[in-house]
């Protein structure tokens, strides 16, 4: 079998970047939809009410995630934010491995200095890389620049009052 044929039917050419042809992908997608509507896992086994996978597939998937954490993170970045691993590494280099706001160096050892991908929630456009504290701060202000300016004014006002007491 030639490597330029569909891995399922071995008849047609696969879609760019995929192992299958469009017809086989459509069939698989349709089969998964039918299985889900019948309360079945992709493997065809019955699932618990409201669950997407049977226990055996869930256990297998969790074991894969635990044994391949970097691959799982790369897949999530691609799925959620639409960025490849090369793009992610480029962003780290551009930011000099530091938060775009407070400039703290990223570290996987601390919860607050792990890398967080900041994005616009309305457009899902990636803006940059932040530490946990800065990401949480922007989220608490709902990404609203007017609120952030009010917070700055508030801090400046009380800084002036504190200085005048000295």
C-alpha positions, 0 to 999 in steps of 0.5 A: 500500500502506498503512503499517498492513499487513504489509511481507511479505504486505501483507494483515494488520496488523503486530505492535506495533513490527514491520513484519510480521504474526505469520504472516510472522514465524513463516514467516521464523523457521521458514525460518531454522531450516530453513536453519541445520539444512541448513548454510545462511545466512539468504540461502540460501547454503551456510555453512562448517562450524559457521558461522552466515553465509556469507562475503558476509553476514558481510562485509556485517554487519561493514561495517554494524557498523563504519559504525554503531558507536552503533547496534550498541551500542544493539542490543547493550544492548537484546539483552543487558541489555534496556535502551533507549538512553533508559534507558541515557542516564538511568543515565548522568545519574543516575551523573553520568557517573561510576562508581558505586563509585570515582566516576571520570569515564567516558571512551571514550578509556581502556579502564579508564574506558569505561562497563561495564553491571554486572548480576547474572549469576544474574538478568541484572538491571542494577545500574548503571554501572561503570568497567572496573577496578571491574567487573573487581574485582566479577567477580574477587570473583564478586559475593560480598559475604562475600569483599568484606568479607574483603578489606576486613578484610584491608586494614584489618588491614594498614593498622593494622599499617603505622600501628603501625610508624610 
